[in-house]
Amino acid sequence: MFDGVHSGHRSILQQIKDEAKEHDGESVVLSFWPHPRMLFEGADCPLRFLTSIEEKASLLDELGIDHFIVYPFTRQFSSMSPKEYVEEILVNKIGAKKVIVGYDHRFGHKGAGGFEEMQLFGKQFGFDVAQIPAFDIDEINISSSKIREALIDGNVLLANSYLSYDYFISGTVVKGNQIGRTIGFPTVNIEPSFPQKLIPGNGIYVVEVEIDGESFQAVANVGNRPTVVENQLIPNVEAYIFDFNSDVYGKEIKISFKDFLREEKKFNSIDVLKHQINLDVENAIEWFLDK
């Protein structure tokens, strides 16, 4: 899946680029969509992802990968034997000269194929095979699931260290209930472009907002806004951008998460909330000044 295109993935991607250069070939990343659980569980699938297909493509392009192939994951595709997958896709369609896989890579129907099987197919069809071992940061094995756990806990510093970039959400600015405007802190509310995008845990964050290619410092609230809204079940993502008063409704923006400031909480009055927001803004400004 290459979800997140994180540091562990990047070790594989760098070797792909090195091998492509050495063999005077082209680097190819093969992924698929949708996730198998989405296919078999349908609308009941609770999975959330670090990156959409478009975001993955952009990250891979930034890393200098020549080709990104997204193969449709269908019931027919899932029933292919390991040999059918290798022969039909890797050999006949892609023309692979060297196949590089992660340490836990499985392929074919019910994951029947592993590294040893791939080596045997390599000898049969004339391509080399290499395996990347588990990639560690401070002796902790990186995985997309660990990054998701860190984000759900609000630990964006840890997640960002695993990703090698700041976790972000892209989407359209939509109208909220405009309460922030009435208390002196007008916010931009974002509707994520990718519905299955993972939203970090509820709380207040230091963020950077990109609008029309320009970056702005901001503080964001992720959560249910308990002081001003009752019984909101779906978490809202909104950002107060410092010294900014332009109309951006309908624009595509990107919110990058820098650090966690505090947990979301319900305050006894709007005045107490305003005081806390002032503190949050001051703390976020200090955070940027220290960087």
C-alpha contacts under 8 A as a table, 3 or more apart, distances in Angstrom:
res1	aa1	res2	aa2	distance
1	M	31	S	5.52
1	M	32	F	6.50
1	M	33	W	7.92
1	M	35	H	7.60
2	F	5	V	5.34
2	F	6	H	7.81
2	F	9	H	6.62
2	F	31	S	7.14
2	F	56	K	7.74
3	D	6	H	7.57
3	D	49	F	6.67
3	D	50	L	5.86
3	D	51	T	5.83
3	D	56	K	7.47
3	D	144	S	6.28
4	G	49	F	7.77
4	G	50	L	4.95
4	G	51	T	5.26
4	G	56	K	7.09
4	G	144	S	6.64
4	G	163	L	6.78
5	V	8	G	7.88
5	V	9	H	5.59
5	V	10	R	6.73
5	V	56	K	6.66
5	V	59	L	7.04
5	V	60	L	7.55
5	V	163	L	7.00
6	H	9	H	5.30
6	H	10	R	6.22
6	H	144	S	7.45
6	H	162	Y	6.13
6	H	163	L	4.10
6	H	164	S	6.44
7	S	10	R	4.88
7	S	11	S	6.55
7	S	142	I	7.48
7	S	162	Y	5.74
7	S	163	L	5.44
7	S	164	S	5.94
8	G	11	S	5.49
8	G	12	I	7.09
8	G	134	A	7.73
8	G	135	F	5.35
8	G	136	D	7.63
8	G	142	I	5.99
8	G	143	S	7.21
8	G	162	Y	7.94
9	H	12	I	5.29
9	H	13	L	6.23
10	R	13	L	4.76
10	R	14	Q	5.93
11	S	14	Q	5.29
11	S	15	Q	6.47
11	S	132	I	7.81
11	S	135	F	7.58
12	I	15	Q	5.25
12	I	16	I	6.27
12	I	100	I	7.23
12	I	101	V	7.40
12	I	102	G	7.12
12	I	132	I	6.47
13	L	16	I	4.97
13	L	17	K	6.27
13	L	65	I	7.64
14	Q	17	K	5.12
14	Q	18	D	6.17
15	Q	18	D	4.95
15	Q	19	E	6.00
16	I	19	E	5.20
16	I	20	A	6.05
16	I	27	S	5.90
16	I	28	V	7.71
16	I	100	I	6.95
17	K	20	A	5.10
17	K	21	K	6.21
17	K	26	E	7.84
17	K	27	S	5.68
17	K	64	G	7.81
17	K	65	I	6.98
18	D	21	K	5.24
18	D	22	E	6.20
19	E	22	E	4.98
19	E	23	H	6.06
19	E	25	G	7.92
19	E	98	K	7.92
20	A	23	H	5.24
20	A	24	D	5.76
20	A	25	G	4.54
20	A	26	E	5.21
20	A	27	S	5.50
21	K	24	D	5.00
21	K	25	G	6.19
21	K	26	E	7.50
22	E	25	G	7.64
26	E	66	D	6.09
26	E	67	H	7.64
27	S	65	I	5.64
27	S	66	D	5.16
27	S	67	H	6.28
28	V	65	I	6.68
28	V	66	D	6.13
28	V	67	H	4.69
28	V	68	F	5.91
28	V	69	I	7.32
29	V	65	I	7.45
29	V	67	H	6.25
29	V	68	F	4.88
29	V	69	I	6.13
30	L	68	F	6.17
30	L	69	I	4.89
30	L	70	V	6.20
30	L	71	Y	7.32
31	S	68	F	7.65
31	S	69	I	6.14
31	S	70	V	4.95
31	S	71	Y	6.16
32	F	35	H	7.30
32	F	69	I	7.74
32	F	70	V	4.70
32	F	71	Y	4.39
32	F	72	P	5.60
32	F	73	F	5.72
33	W	36	P	7.90
33	W	70	V	6.54
33	W	71	Y	6.46
33	W	72	P	5.36
33	W	73	F	5.30
34	P	38	M	6.22
34	P	39	L	6.58
34	P	72	P	6.96
34	P	73	F	5.74
35	H	38	M	5.29
35	H	39	L	6.66
35	H	73	F	7.23
36	P	39	L	5.14
36	P	40	F	6.41
36	P	73	F	6.91
37	R	40	F	5.21
37	R	41	E	5.58
37	R	42	G	7.59
37	R	45	C	6.55
38	M	41	E	5.33
38	M	42	G	5.13
38	M	43	A	7.41
38	M	45	C	5.54
38	M	47	L	7.72
39	L	42	G	5.56
39	L	73	F	7.76
39	L	74	T	7.24
39	L	75	R	7.84
41	E	44	D	5.63
41	E	45	C	5.23
42	G	45	C	5.78
47	L	196	Q	7.13
48	R	196	Q	4.93
48	R	197	K	5.52
48	R	198	L	4.87
49	F	52	S	7.16
49	F	148	R	7.97
49	F	196	Q	6.01
49	F	197	K	5.06
49	F	198	L	5.29
50	L	144	S	7.74
50	L	148	R	7.26
50	L	197	K	6.07
50	L	198	L	5.83
51	T	54	E	7.88
51	T	55	E	5.57
51	T	56	K	6.00
51	T	197	K	6.68
52	S	55	E	5.09
52	S	56	K	6.15
52	S	194	F	6.29
52	S	197	K	7.19
53	I	56	K	5.11
53	I	57	A	6.17
54	E	57	A	5.06
54	E	58	S	6.27
55	E	58	S	5.09
55	E	59	L	6.21
56	K	59	L	5.15
56	K	60	L	6.05
57	A	60	L	5.19
57	A	61	D	6.06
57	A	68	F	6.66
58	S	61	D	5.07
58	S	62	E	6.25
59	L	62	E	5.08
59	L	63	L	6.38
60	L	63	L	5.02
60	L	64	G	6.45
60	L	65	I	5.59
60	L	68	F	7.59
61	D	64	G	5.13
61	D	65	I	5.54
61	D	66	D	7.33
62	E	65	I	7.71
65	I	68	F	7.34
72	P	77	F	7.74
73	F	77	F	5.87
73	F	78	S	6.82
74	T	77	F	5.02
74	T	78	S	6.16
75	R	78	S	5.03
75	R	79	S	6.33
76	Q	79	S	5.29
76	Q	80	M	6.82
77	F	80	M	5.53
78	S	108	G	7.03
78	S	109	H	5.64
78	S	110	K	7.66
79	S	108	G	7.24
79	S	109	H	4.92
79	S	110	K	7.85
80	M	83	K	7.94
80	M	84	E	5.75
80	M	85	Y	5.93
80	M	108	G	5.64
80	M	109	H	5.44
81	S	84	E	5.14
81	S	85	Y	6.20
81	S	108	G	4.77
81	S	109	H	5.19
81	S	112	A	7.73
82	P	85	Y	5.21
82	P	86	V	6.27
82	P	107	F	5.99
82	P	108	G	3.93
82	P	109	H	6.65
82	P	112	A	6.65
82	P	113	G	5.49
83	K	86	V	5.18
83	K	87	E	5.96
83	K	108	G	7.53
83	K	121	F	7.32
84	E	87	E	5.23
84	E	88	E	5.64
84	E	89	I	7.85
84	E	108	G	7.85
85	Y	88	E	5.50
85	Y	89	I	5.58
85	Y	90	L	6.99
85	Y	107	F	7.77
85	Y	108	G	6.21
86	V	89	I	5.66
86	V	90	L	4.91
86	V	91	V	6.18
86	V	121	F	7.36
87	E	90	L	6.05
87	E	91	V	5.01
87	E	92	N	6.08
87	E	125	F	7.65
88	E	91	V	6.08
88	E	92	N	5.12
88	E	93	K	6.35
89	I	92	N	5.73
89	I	93	K	4.87
89	I	94	I	6.17
90	L	93	K	6.11
90	L	94	I	5.14
90	L	95	G	6.13
90	L	96	A	5.68
91	V	94	I	5.74
91	V	95	G	4.57
91	V	96	A	5.60
91	V	125	F	7.32
92	N	95	G	5.71
96	A	99	V	6.59
96	A	127	F	6.55
97	K	126	G	7.34
97	K	127	F	4.65
97	K	128	D	6.33
98	K	127	F	5.20
98	K	128	D	4.49
98	K	129	V	5.65
98	K	130	A	7.66
99	V	127	F	7.12
99	V	128	D	6.22
99	V	129	V	4.85
99	V	130	A	6.39
100	I	129	V	5.84
100	I	130	A	4.79
100	I	131	Q	5.73
100	I	132	I	7.30
101	V	105	H	6.08
101	V	115	F	7.85
101	V	129	V	7.91
101	V	130	A	6.49
101	V	131	Q	5.07
101	V	132	I	6.24
102	G	105	H	5.29
102	G	131	Q	5.72
102	G	132	I	4.92
102	G	133	P	6.61
102	G	134	A	7.56
103	Y	115	F	7.91
103	Y	131	Q	5.94
103	Y	132	I	5.46
103	Y	133	P	4.95
103	Y	134	A	5.98
104	D	114	G	7.87
105	H	114	G	6.26
105	H	115	F	7.12
106	R	111	G	4.86
106	R	112	A	6.86
106	R	113	G	5.47
106	R	114	G	4.90
106	R	115	F	7.64
107	F	110	K	7.67
107	F	111	G	4.74
107	F	112	A	6.32
107	F	113	G	4.94
107	F	114	G	6.51
108	G	111	G	5.18
108	G	112	A	5.68
108	G	113	G	5.81
109	H	112	A	5.91
111	G	114	G	7.48
113	G	116	E	7.85
113	G	117	E	5.62
113	G	118	M	7.02
114	G	117	E	5.41
114	G	118	M	6.22
115	F	118	M	5.03
115	F	119	Q	6.25
115	F	131	Q	7.30
116	E	119	Q	5.12
116	E	120	L	6.43
117	E	120	L	5.09
117	E	121	F	6.28
118	M	121	F	5.08
118	M	122	G	6.04
118	M	129	V	7.03
119	Q	122	G	4.94
119	Q	123	K	6.47
119	Q	128	D	7.53
119	Q	129	V	5.84
120	L	123	K	5.28
120	L	124	Q	6.35
121	F	124	Q	4.85
121	F	125	F	5.94
121	F	126	G	7.99
122	G	125	F	5.32
122	G	126	G	5.40
122	G	127	F	4.64
122	G	128	D	5.69
122	G	129	V	6.42
123	K	126	G	5.32
123	K	127	F	6.59
123	K	128	D	7.52
132	I	135	F	7.95
134	A	141	N	6.42
134	A	142	I	7.83
135	F	141	N	5.88
135	F	142	I	6.30
136	D	139	E	5.05
136	D	140	I	5.19
136	D	141	N	4.64
136	D	142	I	6.05
137	I	140	I	5.32
137	I	141	N	6.68
137	I	142	I	7.01
137	I	162	Y	7.58
142	I	146	K	6.74
142	I	147	I	7.74
142	I	162	Y	6.64
143	S	146	K	5.32
143	S	147	I	6.55
144	S	147	I	5.09
144	S	148	R	6.23
145	S	148	R	5.01
145	S	149	E	6.22
146	K	149	E	5.02
146	K	150	A	6.22
147	I	150	A	5.09
147	I	151	L	6.26
147	I	158	L	7.77
147	I	159	A	5.02
147	I	162	Y	6.88
147	I	163	L	7.73
148	R	151	L	5.14
148	R	152	I	6.15
148	R	159	A	7.63
148	R	198	L	7.52
149	E	152	I	5.15
149	E	153	D	6.23
150	A	153	D	5.10
150	A	154	G	6.30
150	A	155	N	4.98
150	A	156	V	6.62
150	A	158	L	6.57
150	A	159	A	5.65
151	L	154	G	4.88
151	L	155	N	5.44
151	L	156	V	5.57
151	L	159	A	6.22
151	L	199	I	7.71
151	L	200	P	4.81
151	L	201	G	6.28
152	I	155	N	7.49
152	I	199	I	7.42
152	I	200	P	4.92
152	I	201	G	4.28
153	D	200	P	7.39
153	D	201	G	5.60
154	G	200	P	5.94
154	G	201	G	5.02
154	G	202	N	7.24
154	G	203	G	7.24
154	G	260	F	6.27
155	N	158	L	5.64
155	N	159	A	6.44
155	N	259	D	7.59
155	N	260	F	6.74
156	V	159	A	4.84
156	V	160	N	5.78
156	V	167	Y	7.39
156	V	257	F	6.74
156	V	258	K	6.71
156	V	259	D	5.74
156	V	260	F	6.65
157	L	160	N	5.20
157	L	161	S	6.22
157	L	258	K	6.94
157	L	259	D	5.90
157	L	260	F	7.88
158	L	161	S	5.13
158	L	162	Y	6.44
159	A	162	Y	5.22
159	A	163	L	6.17
159	A	167	Y	7.43
160	N	163	L	4.89
160	N	164	S	5.80
160	N	165	Y	5.49
160	N	166	D	5.08
160	N	167	Y	6.09
161	S	164	S	5.34
161	S	165	Y	7.18
163	L	166	D	7.27
163	L	167	Y	7.51
166	D	256	S	5.78
166	D	257	F	5.93
166	D	258	K	6.40
167	Y	256	S	5.66
167	Y	257	F	5.61
167	Y	258	K	7.90
168	F	254	K	6.60
168	F	255	I	5.36
168	F	256	S	4.16
168	F	257	F	6.03
169	I	192	P	6.48
169	I	197	K	7.57
169	I	199	I	7.91
169	I	254	K	5.69
169	I	255	I	5.29
169	I	256	S	6.62
170	S	190	I	7.85
170	S	192	P	5.68
170	S	193	S	6.09
170	S	194	F	7.91
170	S	252	E	7.09
170	S	253	I	5.72
170	S	254	K	4.28
170	S	255	I	6.35
171	G	190	I	5.76
171	G	191	E	5.25
171	G	192	P	4.13
171	G	193	S	4.43
171	G	194	F	7.66
171	G	252	E	5.41
171	G	253	I	5.69
171	G	254	K	6.57
172	T	190	I	5.43
172	T	191	E	5.25
172	T	192	P	6.57
172	T	193	S	6.79
172	T	249	Y	7.74
172	T	250	G	5.71
172	T	251	K	5.55
172	T	252	E	4.56
172	T	253	I	6.22
173	V	188	V	6.15
173	V	189	N	5.44
173	V	190	I	4.64
173	V	191	E	6.37
173	V	248	V	6.64
173	V	249	Y	5.06
173	V	250	G	5.14
173	V	251	K	5.63
173	V	252	E	6.51
173	V	253	I	7.00
174	V	188	V	7.39
174	V	189	N	5.54
174	V	190	I	5.96
174	V	191	E	6.51
174	V	249	Y	5.78
174	V	250	G	6.22
175	K	178	Q	7.28
175	K	188	V	7.84
175	K	189	N	6.55
175	K	249	Y	6.97
176	G	189	N	6.15
178	Q	181	R	5.44
178	Q	182	T	7.01
178	Q	186	P	7.17
178	Q	187	T	7.80
179	I	182	T	5.25
179	I	183	I	6.71
179	I	186	P	7.74
179	I	228	V	7.61
180	G	183	I	5.37
180	G	184	G	6.34
180	G	185	F	4.79
180	G	186	P	4.62
180	G	187	T	6.07
181	R	184	G	5.33
181	R	185	F	5.33
181	R	186	P	3.98
181	R	187	T	7.11
182	T	185	F	7.44
182	T	186	P	7.58
183	I	186	P	7.83
183	I	270	I	7.98
183	I	274	K	6.95
185	F	240	Y	6.38
186	P	240	Y	6.22
187	T	238	E	5.90
187	T	239	A	5.11
187	T	240	Y	4.46
187	T	241	I	7.01
188	V	238	E	5.34
188	V	239	A	5.31
188	V	240	Y	6.57
188	V	241	I	7.91
188	V	248	V	7.86
189	N	236	N	7.51
189	N	237	V	5.94
189	N	238	E	4.28
189	N	239	A	6.68
190	I	236	N	7.95
190	I	237	V	5.90
190	I	238	E	6.17
190	I	253	I	7.79
191	E	237	V	7.76
192	P	195	P	6.17
192	P	197	K	7.15
194	F	197	K	5.41
199	I	222	V	7.99
200	P	222	V	7.32
201	G	222	V	7.02
201	G	223	G	7.62
202	N	221	N	7.51
202	N	222	V	4.83
202	N	223	G	4.57
202	N	224	N	7.79
202	N	235	P	7.48
202	N	263	E	6.70
202	N	264	E	6.13
203	G	221	N	5.91
203	G	222	V	5.33
203	G	223	G	6.40
203	G	260	F	7.30
203	G	261	L	7.48
203	G	262	R	5.82
203	G	263	E	4.28
203	G	264	E	4.42
204	I	219	V	7.03
204	I	220	A	5.66
204	I	221	N	4.67
204	I	222	V	6.40
204	I	260	F	6.23
204	I	261	L	5.40
204	I	262	R	5.34
204	I	263	E	6.17
204	I	264	E	6.35
204	I	280	D	7.85
205	Y	219	V	5.67
205	Y	220	A	5.13
205	Y	221	N	6.45
205	Y	222	V	7.89
205	Y	257	F	6.75
205	Y	258	K	7.13
205	Y	259	D	5.66
205	Y	260	F	4.51
205	Y	261	L	5.24
205	Y	262	R	7.33
206	V	218	A	6.38
206	V	219	V	4.81
206	V	220	A	6.44
206	V	257	F	6.35
206	V	258	K	5.34
206	V	259	D	5.13
206	V	260	F	6.28
206	V	261	L	6.69
206	V	284	A	5.56
206	V	287	W	7.78
207	V	217	Q	6.41
207	V	218	A	5.29
207	V	219	V	5.49
207	V	220	A	6.33
207	V	255	I	6.47
207	V	256	S	5.42
207	V	257	F	4.61
207	V	258	K	5.18
207	V	259	D	7.19
208	E	215	S	6.47
208	E	216	F	5.60
208	E	217	Q	4.80
208	E	218	A	5.65
208	E	219	V	7.88
208	E	255	I	5.78
208	E	256	S	5.16
208	E	257	F	6.72
208	E	258	K	7.27
209	V	215	S	5.55
209	V	216	F	5.11
209	V	217	Q	6.40
209	V	218	A	6.67
209	V	241	I	7.51
209	V	253	I	6.91
209	V	254	K	5.63
209	V	255	I	4.61
209	V	256	S	6.40
210	E	213	G	6.00
210	E	214	E	5.39
210	E	215	S	4.35
210	E	216	F	6.29
210	E	253	I	5.64
210	E	254	K	5.06
210	E	255	I	6.52
211	I	214	E	5.30
211	I	215	S	6.45
211	I	216	F	7.93
211	I	251	K	7.76
211	I	252	E	7.09
211	I	253	I	5.09
211	I	254	K	6.96
212	D	252	E	7.90
212	D	253	I	7.50
216	F	241	I	6.62
216	F	242	F	7.30
217	Q	241	I	6.13
217	Q	242	F	6.13
217	Q	285	I	7.92
217	Q	288	F	7.90
218	A	239	A	6.35
218	A	240	Y	5.53
218	A	241	I	4.29
218	A	242	F	5.60
218	A	281	V	7.80
218	A	284	A	7.39
219	V	239	A	5.61
219	V	240	Y	5.47
219	V	241	I	6.69
219	V	280	D	7.32
219	V	281	V	6.44
219	V	284	A	6.48
220	A	237	V	7.08
220	A	238	E	5.56
220	A	239	A	4.02
220	A	240	Y	6.17
221	N	236	N	7.63
221	N	237	V	5.92
221	N	238	E	5.47
221	N	239	A	6.25
221	N	264	E	7.76
222	V	235	P	6.35
222	V	236	N	5.59
222	V	237	V	4.69
222	V	238	E	6.70
222	V	264	E	7.86
223	G	234	I	7.80
223	G	235	P	4.40
223	G	236	N	5.20
223	G	237	V	6.79
223	G	264	E	6.97
224	N	229	V	7.24
224	N	231	N	7.83
224	N	232	Q	5.41
224	N	233	L	6.72
224	N	234	I	6.96
224	N	235	P	5.24
224	N	236	N	6.14
225	R	228	V	5.89
225	R	229	V	5.67
225	R	230	E	7.98
225	R	232	Q	7.63
225	R	236	N	7.87
225	R	264	E	7.70
225	R	266	K	7.58
226	P	229	V	5.32
226	P	230	E	6.04
226	P	231	N	7.71
226	P	232	Q	7.78
226	P	265	K	6.93
226	P	266	K	5.15
226	P	267	F	7.96
227	T	230	E	7.72
227	T	265	K	7.74
227	T	266	K	4.86
227	T	267	F	5.61
227	T	268	N	7.41
227	T	269	S	7.35
227	T	270	I	7.37
227	T	273	L	7.59
228	V	270	I	7.88
229	V	232	Q	6.44
232	Q	235	P	7.42
241	I	244	F	5.74
248	V	251	K	5.44
261	L	280	D	7.36
261	L	283	N	7.85
261	L	284	A	7.82
267	F	270	I	7.37
267	F	272	V	6.31
267	F	273	L	5.91
268	N	272	V	6.73
268	N	273	L	7.91
269	S	272	V	5.33
269	S	273	L	6.40
270	I	273	L	4.91
270	I	274	K	6.11
271	D	274	K	5.06
271	D	275	H	6.27
272	V	275	H	5.11
272	V	276	Q	6.29
273	L	276	Q	5.10
273	L	277	I	6.17
274	K	277	I	5.08
274	K	278	N	6.25
275	H	278	N	5.18
275	H	279	L	6.47
276	Q	279	L	5.01
276	Q	280	D	6.16
277	I	280	D	4.86
277	I	281	V	6.14
278	N	281	V	5.17
278	N	282	E	6.23
279	L	282	E	5.05
279	L	283	N	6.08
280	D	283	N	5.11
280	D	284	A	6.10
281	V	284	A	5.08
281	V	285	I	6.11
282	E	285	I	5.17
282	E	286	E	6.17
283	N	286	E	5.04
283	N	287	W	6.15
284	A	287	W	4.90
284	A	288	F	6.42
285	I	288	F	5.24
285	I	289	L	6.24
286	E	289	L	4.98
286	E	290	D	6.19
287	W	290	D	5.27
287	W	291	K	6.66
288	F	291	K	5.29
